[in-house]
């Protein structure tokens, strides 16, 4: 039994890891020839390294930080290709095997694949983002979200996190073709891919990376709960408790996003000493930019709440219709049983009451 469990769970996961490492190694060797080694660094490694000496006691320790630039486009492109490969590996070795066992319909098949892929990504991004927040003490000291703006320098983990986020959501565009997405589903997916790219790239370029990281982690946690709940629902349709918890956390997540955005951009940056627009220094702390950022966030949250309310209303209507049909079916069933017991149209069919069964007495 233990060997069978290892074969079904651990070996496929180990196979995925080995194939990913092999693919990464192949890309590295292709790029890192003597002719193209200078260009390979742009694609594979994180660019714009700055070493800063920070005092620790009596000694100064050099610390590596990074800022963004045009070369990041090449790095994003490379990790977009990595995301496409990882997407295919997860699809082939995990999701397709589960689909063959469950025998889903075409509609459930596509939704199961979508939730399966996004669950893996959201779980990975949430865990990674949370570790960055804890290591940088952003949660224990919220003032750091706007204090010292512009935050042009980032630790390696934060910059690489943003690179991977942009690469993943860019890879979702060609995946619409690779996964043979239905035409009616393409507009919906294009909308949320566009929203992710705009908000992540906006936080990255405008040096609002700390605020963006906090909002991404909280949002990914809520989305992770939704897609895990949907996977559980597909395996057993009676298990819907996860959707109720998700609905509560979804509303709280929107309130948290609005509160932190207004607190950071509306109050923190507006009262900061470093006001003005300086493209070279990465300072975008002017009234127009702040209003634009807040408007984009508020409109996005309003759009998400509108979609959420419509989704909940549709579910409630479907549930009410199902309950009404059940109530109508119960009396009809009880009436049919009564008719069978008493006869057709209320006429008793007992043998003792039947006039044919009576015998006249002989005179």
C-alpha positions as CSV (number, residue, x, y, z in Angstrom):
1,X,0.0,0.0,0.0
2,X,2.8,2.4,0.9
3,X,4.7,1.6,-2.3
4,X,1.5,2.2,-4.3
5,X,1.1,5.6,-2.6
6,X,4.7,6.5,-3.4
7,X,4.2,5.5,-7.0
8,X,1.0,7.6,-7.4
9,X,2.1,10.7,-5.6
10,X,5.8,11.1,-5.0
11,X,7.2,9.7,-8.3
12,X,5.1,11.9,-10.6
13,X,6.0,15.0,-8.6
14,X,9.7,14.0,-8.7
15,X,9.4,13.4,-12.4
16,X,8.0,17.0,-12.9
17,X,10.9,18.5,-10.9
18,X,13.5,16.6,-12.9
19,X,12.0,17.5,-16.2
20,X,11.8,21.2,-15.2
21,X,15.4,21.2,-14.1
22,X,16.5,19.5,-17.3
23,X,14.6,22.0,-19.4
24,X,16.1,24.9,-17.5
25,X,19.6,23.3,-18.0
26,X,19.0,23.0,-21.8
27,X,17.9,26.7,-22.0
28,X,21.0,27.7,-20.0
29,X,23.3,25.7,-22.3
30,X,21.7,27.1,-25.5
31,X,22.0,30.7,-24.3
32,X,25.4,30.4,-22.6
33,X,27.6,29.6,-25.5
34,X,30.7,31.7,-26.0
35,X,29.1,33.7,-28.8
36,X,25.8,34.5,-27.0
37,X,27.0,34.5,-23.3
38,X,26.6,38.3,-23.1
39,X,23.0,38.1,-24.2
40,X,22.2,35.0,-22.1
41,X,22.7,36.9,-18.9
42,X,20.0,39.4,-19.8
43,X,17.5,36.6,-20.3
44,X,18.3,34.4,-17.3
45,X,19.6,36.5,-14.5
46,X,18.0,39.4,-12.7
47,X,19.4,42.7,-14.0
48,X,20.3,46.1,-12.4
49,X,22.2,45.0,-9.4
50,X,23.3,47.7,-6.9
51,X,25.5,46.9,-3.9
52,X,24.9,48.9,-0.7
53,X,26.9,48.7,2.5
54,X,24.6,48.5,5.6
55,X,26.1,48.9,9.1
56,X,25.7,45.9,11.4
57,X,27.3,46.6,14.7
58,X,30.9,47.8,14.1
59,X,31.2,46.4,10.6
60,X,29.5,47.2,7.3
61,X,27.9,44.4,5.4
62,X,27.4,44.7,1.6
63,X,23.8,44.0,0.5
64,X,22.7,43.5,-3.1
65,X,19.6,45.4,-4.2
66,X,18.0,45.7,-7.6
67,X,16.0,48.3,-9.5
68,X,13.9,48.0,-12.7
69,X,14.8,48.8,-16.2
70,X,14.2,48.1,-19.9
71,X,16.3,44.9,-19.8
72,X,13.7,43.3,-17.5
73,X,11.6,42.7,-20.6
74,X,14.1,40.0,-21.8
75,X,14.0,38.4,-18.3
76,X,10.2,38.4,-18.2
77,X,10.1,36.8,-21.7
78,X,12.4,34.0,-20.6
79,X,10.4,33.2,-17.5
80,X,7.2,33.4,-19.6
81,X,8.7,30.5,-21.6
82,X,9.5,28.6,-18.4
83,X,5.9,29.2,-17.3
84,X,4.6,27.7,-20.5
85,X,6.7,24.6,-20.0
86,X,5.6,24.2,-16.4
87,X,2.0,24.7,-17.4
88,X,2.3,21.8,-19.9
89,X,4.0,19.5,-17.3
90,X,1.3,20.1,-14.7
91,X,-1.4,19.6,-17.3
92,X,0.1,16.3,-18.6
93,X,1.3,14.6,-15.5
94,X,-1.3,15.8,-12.9
95,X,-4.5,17.2,-14.4
96,X,-5.0,15.0,-17.4
97,X,-4.6,11.9,-15.2
98,X,-7.2,13.2,-12.8
99,X,-9.5,14.0,-15.6
100,X,-9.3,10.5,-17.1
101,X,-10.3,9.1,-13.7
102,X,-13.2,11.5,-13.1
103,X,-14.8,11.4,-16.6
104,X,-15.9,15.1,-16.5
105,X,-18.0,16.7,-19.1
106,X,-16.4,19.2,-21.5
107,X,-17.6,22.2,-19.4
108,X,-16.3,20.7,-16.2
109,X,-13.2,19.5,-17.9
110,X,-12.1,23.1,-18.9
111,X,-13.1,24.5,-15.5
112,X,-11.2,21.8,-13.7
113,X,-8.1,22.4,-15.7
114,X,-8.4,26.2,-15.1
115,X,-8.8,25.8,-11.3
116,X,-6.1,23.2,-11.1
117,X,-3.5,25.4,-12.9
118,X,-4.5,28.5,-10.9
119,X,-4.5,26.6,-7.6
120,X,-0.9,25.6,-8.1
121,X,0.1,29.1,-9.1
122,X,-1.8,30.9,-6.3
123,X,-0.4,28.5,-3.7
124,X,3.1,29.0,-4.8
125,X,2.8,32.8,-5.1
126,X,1.0,33.2,-1.8
127,X,3.7,31.2,0.0
128,X,6.5,33.0,-1.7
129,X,5.0,36.4,-1.2
130,X,4.3,35.8,2.5
131,X,7.9,34.8,3.1
132,X,9.1,38.0,1.5
133,X,6.6,40.1,3.6
134,X,7.8,38.4,6.8
135,X,11.5,38.7,6.0
136,X,11.2,42.4,5.1
137,X,8.9,43.1,8.1
138,X,6.3,44.8,6.0
139,X,3.4,43.3,8.0
140,X,4.7,44.3,11.4
141,X,5.4,47.9,10.3
142,X,2.8,49.1,7.8
143,X,4.4,52.6,7.7
144,X,7.1,51.1,5.5
145,X,4.5,50.8,2.7
146,X,4.9,54.5,2.0
147,X,7.8,55.6,4.2
148,X,11.0,56.3,2.1
149,X,9.2,56.5,-1.2
150,X,10.3,56.1,-4.0
151,X,11.2,52.5,-3.3
152,X,13.5,52.1,-6.3
153,X,15.7,49.4,-4.7
154,X,14.3,46.0,-4.1
155,X,15.8,42.8,-2.6
156,X,16.5,40.0,-5.0
157,X,13.5,38.0,-3.9
158,X,11.0,40.8,-4.4
159,X,12.3,41.7,-7.9
160,X,12.4,38.1,-9.0
161,X,8.8,37.7,-7.6
162,X,7.6,40.5,-9.8
163,X,9.5,39.1,-12.8
164,X,7.8,35.7,-12.3
165,X,4.4,37.3,-11.9
166,X,4.6,39.2,-15.1
167,X,6.0,36.2,-16.9
168,X,3.2,34.0,-15.7
169,X,0.4,36.3,-16.7
170,X,2.0,36.9,-20.1
171,X,2.2,33.1,-20.6
172,X,-1.6,33.0,-20.1
173,X,-2.1,34.7,-23.5
174,X,-0.6,31.9,-25.7
175,X,-2.2,29.3,-23.4
176,X,-5.6,30.5,-24.6
177,X,-4.5,29.0,-28.0
178,X,-2.6,26.0,-26.6
179,X,-5.6,24.9,-24.4
180,X,-8.1,25.5,-27.2
181,X,-10.2,27.8,-25.1
182,X,-13.8,28.2,-26.2
183,X,-14.6,31.4,-28.0
184,X,-17.2,32.5,-25.4
185,X,-14.6,32.1,-22.6
186,X,-11.9,34.1,-24.3
187,X,-13.2,37.6,-23.5
188,X,-13.6,36.8,-19.8
189,X,-10.1,35.4,-19.5
190,X,-8.6,38.3,-21.5
191,X,-10.2,40.8,-19.1
192,X,-8.7,39.3,-15.9
193,X,-5.3,38.7,-17.6
194,X,-5.2,42.3,-18.7
195,X,-6.2,43.5,-15.1
196,X,-3.4,41.4,-13.6
197,X,-0.8,42.7,-16.0
198,X,-1.8,46.3,-15.6
199,X,-1.8,46.3,-11.8
200,X,1.4,44.3,-11.4
201,X,3.3,46.3,-14.0
202,X,1.9,49.5,-12.6
203,X,3.1,48.7,-9.1
204,X,6.5,47.6,-10.4
205,X,7.1,50.6,-12.7
206,X,5.7,53.3,-10.3
207,X,7.9,51.9,-7.4
208,X,4.8,50.9,-5.4
209,X,6.2,47.4,-5.1
210,X,5.7,47.1,-1.4
211,X,2.0,48.0,-1.5
212,X,1.6,45.8,-4.6
213,X,3.2,42.8,-2.9
214,X,0.8,43.1,0.1
215,X,-2.3,43.4,-2.1
216,X,-1.2,40.5,-4.3
217,X,-0.6,38.2,-1.4
218,X,-4.0,38.9,0.2
219,X,-5.8,38.6,-3.2
220,X,-4.0,35.4,-4.1
221,X,-5.1,33.8,-0.8
222,X,-8.8,34.5,-1.5
223,X,-8.5,33.3,-5.1
224,X,-6.7,30.1,-3.9
225,X,-9.6,29.3,-1.6
226,X,-12.1,29.8,-4.4
227,X,-10.3,27.5,-6.9
228,X,-9.6,24.8,-4.2
229,X,-13.3,24.9,-3.3
230,X,-14.2,24.5,-6.9
231,X,-11.9,21.5,-7.2
232,X,-13.5,19.9,-4.1
233,X,-17.0,20.7,-5.5
234,X,-16.2,18.9,-8.8
235,X,-15.2,15.8,-6.8
236,X,-18.3,15.9,-4.6
237,X,-21.1,18.4,-5.4
238,X,-22.5,18.3,-1.9
239,X,-19.3,20.0,-0.5
240,X,-20.0,23.7,-0.9
241,X,-18.9,25.1,2.4
242,X,-15.7,26.4,0.9
243,X,-17.7,28.8,-1.4
244,X,-19.4,30.3,1.7
245,X,-16.0,31.0,3.4
246,X,-14.7,32.3,0.1
247,X,-17.7,34.7,-0.3
248,X,-17.0,36.2,3.2
249,X,-13.2,36.5,2.6
250,X,-13.8,38.0,-0.9
251,X,-15.7,41.0,0.5
252,X,-13.1,41.4,3.3
253,X,-10.4,41.3,0.7
254,X,-11.9,44.1,-1.3
255,X,-12.3,46.2,1.9
256,X,-8.6,45.5,2.8
257,X,-7.4,46.4,-0.7
258,X,-9.3,49.7,-0.7
259,X,-8.2,50.6,2.9
260,X,-4.5,49.9,2.3
261,X,-4.6,51.7,-1.1
262,X,-6.2,54.8,0.3
263,X,-4.0,54.8,3.4
264,X,-0.8,54.4,1.4
265,X,-1.5,56.4,-1.7
266,X,-4.1,58.8,-0.5
267,X,-2.7,59.7,2.9
268,X,0.9,58.4,3.2
269,X,2.3,59.6,-0.1
270,X,0.3,62.9,-0.1
271,X,1.9,63.9,3.2
272,X,5.4,62.6,2.3
273,X,8.3,65.1,2.1
274,X,9.5,63.8,-1.3
275,X,6.9,65.3,-3.6
276,X,7.3,65.8,-7.3
277,X,7.8,64.0,-10.6
278,X,11.4,62.8,-11.3
279,X,11.6,60.0,-13.9
280,X,15.4,59.5,-13.4
281,X,14.9,59.1,-9.6
282,X,11.8,57.0,-10.0
283,X,9.6,59.5,-8.1
284,X,6.0,59.7,-9.3
285,X,4.6,61.3,-6.2
286,X,2.3,63.9,-7.8
287,X,-1.4,64.5,-7.4
288,X,-2.3,63.2,-10.9
289,X,-0.5,59.9,-10.5
290,X,-2.0,59.3,-7.1
291,X,-5.5,60.0,-8.3
292,X,-5.0,57.8,-11.3
293,X,-3.7,54.9,-9.1
294,X,-6.5,55.2,-6.7
295,X,-9.1,55.4,-9.5
296,X,-7.7,52.3,-11.2
297,X,-7.8,50.4,-7.9
298,X,-11.3,51.5,-6.9
299,X,-12.7,50.8,-10.4
300,X,-11.2,47.4,-10.4
301,X,-12.6,46.6,-6.9
302,X,-16.0,47.9,-8.0
303,X,-15.9,45.7,-11.1
304,X,-15.0,42.7,-9.1
305,X,-17.8,43.3,-6.6
306,X,-20.3,43.8,-9.4
307,X,-19.3,40.4,-10.9
308,X,-19.4,38.8,-7.4
309,X,-22.9,40.1,-6.7
310,X,-24.2,38.9,-10.0
311,X,-22.7,35.5,-9.4
312,X,-24.3,35.2,-6.0
313,X,-27.7,36.4,-7.2
314,X,-27.6,33.8,-10.0
315,X,-26.7,31.1,-7.5
316,X,-29.5,32.1,-5.2
317,X,-32.1,32.1,-8.0
318,X,-31.0,28.7,-9.2
319,X,-31.2,27.4,-5.6
320,X,-34.7,28.9,-5.1
321,X,-35.9,27.4,-8.4
322,X,-34.5,24.0,-7.3
323,X,-36.3,24.2,-4.0
324,X,-39.6,25.2,-5.7
325,X,-39.4,22.2,-8.0
326,X,-38.8,19.9,-5.0
327,X,-41.8,21.3,-3.2
328,X,-44.0,20.8,-6.2
329,X,-42.8,17.2,-6.7
330,X,-43.5,16.1,-3.1
331,X,-47.3,16.7,-3.1
332,X,-47.7,15.1,-6.5
333,X,-45.9,11.9,-5.4
334,X,-47.9,11.7,-2.2
335,X,-51.1,12.1,-4.2
336,X,-50.2,9.4,-6.6
337,X,-49.5,7.0,-3.8
338,X,-52.9,7.8,-2.2
339,X,-54.6,7.2,-5.6
340,X,-53.0,3.8,-5.9
341,X,-54.2,2.9,-2.4
342,X,-57.8,4.1,-2.8
343,X,-58.4,3.6,-6.4
344,X,-58.7,5.8,-9.4
345,X,-60.4,9.2,-9.0
346,X,-61.1,8.5,-5.4
347,X,-63.1,5.4,-6.0
348,X,-62.3,2.6,-3.6
349,X,-61.0,-0.6,-5.1
350,X,-61.2,-2.8,-2.0
351,X,-62.8,-6.1,-2.8
352,X,-65.3,-5.9,0.0
353,X,-66.7,-2.6,-1.3
354,X,-67.0,-3.7,-4.9
355,X,-70.5,-4.4,-6.1
356,X,-69.2,-7.2,-8.4
357,X,-67.8,-9.0,-5.5
358,X,-71.2,-9.2,-3.7
359,X,-73.3,-12.3,-4.2
360,X,-77.1,-12.2,-3.9
361,X,-78.7,-14.5,-1.5
362,X,-80.8,-17.2,-3.1
363,X,-84.4,-16.8,-2.4
